[in-house]
């Protein structure tokens, strides 16, 4: 009987430890996700603000500006993917 109690106590202790570890990881993930979101929002606003001007420049030169725009959009897309994994 005492052995069963010890097993239950050990199981509860292990679950409590896992719960505490997960709580910390979730808190850190929330912070990391928030920071990632804020960084992506800055990039998005910058890209969105520059898009009309870049469209005009692309029509004239079509080279590096288009590639720069694609790279910026890809970085934001990748950031959104990282954020989804955090959530």
N, C-alpha and C positions, 0 to 999 in steps of 0.2 A: 504494500500500500504506500509506504514512504517513497519507494522507487517511482511509482506512478506520479506522486506529487512532485517529486524532483524533476521528472521529465516534463510535466506541465509547466512548472516554474521556469525551467530552462527554455522551453518553447516560447513562453510569454516574453521572457527576457530577450530572446533572439528577435522576435517580431517587433518588440519595442525598439531595439537597436536599429533594425532595418527601417522602421517607420521614421525614426529620428534622422537617419541618413538621407532618406528620400525627401523629408521636409526641407532639409538644408539644400539638397540638389534642386528642388523645385524653386526655392527662393532665389538661388543663384541663376537658375534658368530664366526666371521671370526678369531678373535684373539684366541678364545678358540679352534677352529678347527685347526688352525696352530700349537698351542702348543700341542694339542693332536696328530697331525700328526708327529711332531718332536719326541715326546716321543715314539710313535709307531715305527717310523723308527729306533730309537736306539735299541729298543727291537728286531725288525726284523733283523737288522744287526747282533746283538749279537747271536740270535737264528740261523741265517743262517751260521754264522761263526763257531758255535759250532756243527752244525748238522753232519758233517762227523765224527767227533770224537765221538759224542754221538751214532751214528749208530753202530760204532765198539763196544762201551761199552755195548750197548743194547744187542748185539749178545752174549756177555759174561755173563752179569748179568740179563738183561731183567726186573729187578724189578723197583727200585726207579728211575733209569735214564729215563726209558720209561715214567713213570708217570710225572716226572719233565718236560720232553719235551712236553707231552700232555698239561700240565697245562700252560706252556709258550705259546704254540700255541693258546690255548683257550683264554688267556688274550689278545693276539694280535687280535684274531677274534672278541672278545667283544669290543675292542677298535675301530676296524673298524666299527662295528655296531653303536657305539656311535657317531663316526665321520659322518657316513651317516645321522644320525638324525640331526646333527648340520647343515648339508648342505641341 
